[in-house]
Amino acid sequence: MSGSTWDVAVIGAGYVGVPLAQTFAEVDKRVLLVDAVPELVEALNRGESHIEDVPSEAIKPHVDSGRITATLDYEQLRQADAILIALPTPLTRQREPDLSYVRSAATRLATVLRPGHVVVLESTTYPGTTREVLLPILEEGSGLKAGADFHLAMSPERVDPGRTDWTTKTTPKILGGLTPACTEAAADVYRAAIDTVHTVSTPEAAELTKLLENIFRSVNIALVNELAQLCDRMDIDVWEVIGAAATKPFGFMPFQPGPGLGGHCIPLDPYYLSWKAREFDFTTRFIELAGEVNNNMPYFCRSVISQAMNHGLQRSLSGSRVLILGVAYKADIGDTRETPAEKLVHLLRNAGVEVAYHDPHVPEFDGMRCAALEPDAYDCVAIVTAHSAVDYADVVRRAKVVVDFRNATRGLEDHGKVWKL
């Protein structure tokens, strides 16, 4: 261990920061978590985690032993060897990158920056952020020179909430420093706790790597979402087609259609690159088209519900009761960030529908409380997120009409009630 109070400090005690803290603490590193929310800091210092992937029982021993401490005080960062910035980078209403959290943190960090510090940006962002935004703030505010007095690098987070096969520790870490020495210093920090560190030549390469990963998913999901709409018109089962194509052992990777994209990355990250590309007089047509297709899916799904109601019950949406089954953005977690369920709920309400929802992982959503799973109490049950704890055979048995956007009812007797995407 070093002579500093903290081996690693993490700015941002969220879905990236807390797993990072746990991962470093598990290899006996002393970790300081810095956040701006007093209630969150107090809870963490009691050993209470608000992150689904890091239960309280996993973090409390590290808190009790002093390996993890949370604080509001940036002054304590002076006593850390490495400082990792893991803050949100949302989009504005105009779908432009909002770096206000990162800028604010960098401005405060600059006042306590000292020679020898290793600073790494983990937040997902556009190529050039580390060099063009973070670097000048840190240098001007501290009077220190990056690459000479302190090290600066970019290593984008790759968190996938709810995943157990690939964790913060086992998922390879991409990292690019401002200079070769910056890269090596930052890589040494991560190698102490993470199995694989893959270095690239620049921060820009690291930033773009993360965007490529999520753009790849966005574009391919858009492809199957568009195919699902065509299959609806052609009366072909898109799920059967995808399953059949997936039998090819090479040259094909299956993606699943659905009611739209959700989560903290895939619906947002492509727009970072589209925005930056305009600076180079370049239009990212594939990326923007994929966004258009995926953003349109809740509208298409509303029309599928309307068709199912018309044909199955001979009634319109207006005045009907619809249960949204699953509102988290993906199965078996409680994360509702950017969930397509929100847009679908609003579209149904605008059509005069009385909407309720059931999700065993989400107690409250969009001003509603989770309703009991009573399929027969509604005109239609729309499966938006396929949680594994739900008995879909029972749902189909009891419901009047089921609209399945996730193929959760595959293999079940549908009793003539089930409509699929």
Secondary structure, DSSP 4 states (H G I P E B T S, - for coil): --SSSEEEEEE--STTHHHHHHHHHTTT--EEEE-S-HHHHHHHHTT----TTS-HHHHHHHHHTTSEEEES-GGGGGGEEEEEE-----B-TTS-B--HHHHHHHHHHHTT--TT-EEEE-S---TTHIIIIIHHHHHHHH---BTTTBEEEE------TT-SSS-TTTSPEEEEESSHHHHHHHHHHHHTT-S-EEEESSHHHHHHHHHHHHHHHHHHHHHHHHHHHHHHHHT--HHHHHHHHTT-SSS-------S---SSSTTTHHHHHHHHHHTTT---HHHHHHHHHHHHHHHHHHHHHHHHHHHHHS--STT-EEEEE--SSSTTS---TT-HHHHHHHHHHHTT-EEEEE-TT-SEETTEEPPP--GGGSSEEEESS--TTS-HHHHHHH-S-EEESS-TTTTS--TT-EEE-
